């Protein structure tokens, strides 16, 4: 199989690239390196079955040419900065929705029929049922990121219906692990390295979140793309647990041997669009035979160890 991976120099995308190459596939990475890291591809670049294409998803001609000959598209490029989305509202529309439409058009031009798409659990907004299943009714969107991903899903499913594509849509919780570049563990770790005596925490620490270790995430993606048979296949990806932010802080601090003063601010959430409770029903992907190998705590600790190794 020849796989085309957008955002393949990113955290999850590069981990997927390594797994695809290990499985004997040909891989083309398409990335503009706005957030991607060439170091994440150091092993891939040694493979004769790997090709790197530097380009922007907002350049349809370049994208279509790079995709030529692909069998399966893994669309993992995205703008995922939920916290500061309101500071540049057009960016989510361009990088998530319009970019996804450009990917779909490039697929149509090249006759590529299969796509795996990294969506997000944020499309559920502030859900009313927990754990939240894939067929829950959509509530009011609370972040531009979630809204842009929901819109992208809409285009994708419409292309499946109209042009005969097959899709696997993955609604992730937050992903942790090696090559992790942004999120609460990075924020807390950097603060603690700068001022170990205190830690500023957005929100009250009571927010309940679910996380998934990156290798478990990639295992699920690989299994679903091999086994899914419907035109549209939607999978939540997460563990069967969640933790409070203050629990995650405790794990991080204990692992670093620190006892900082915790300084909370922002009420029951850290920013506009910060969902105070995320917990997904992942029975659909489990029915395919997948289950995570790592707990949330183990994922947090492995992420801290990775960050320490980068110092």
Secondary structure by P-SEA (a helix, b strand, c coil): cbbbbcccccaaaaaaaaaaaaabbbbbbbbccccccccccccccccccbbbbbcccccaaaaaaaacccccccccccccccccccccccccccccaaaaaaaaaaaaaacccbbbbbcccccccccccccccccccccccccaaaaaaaaaaaaaaaaaaacbbbbbbbbccccccccccccaaaaaaaaaaacccbbbbccccccccccccaaaaaaaaaaaaacccccbbbbbbcccccccaaaaaaaaaaaaccccbbbbccccccccccccbbbbbaaaaaaacccccccaaaaaaaaaaaaaaac
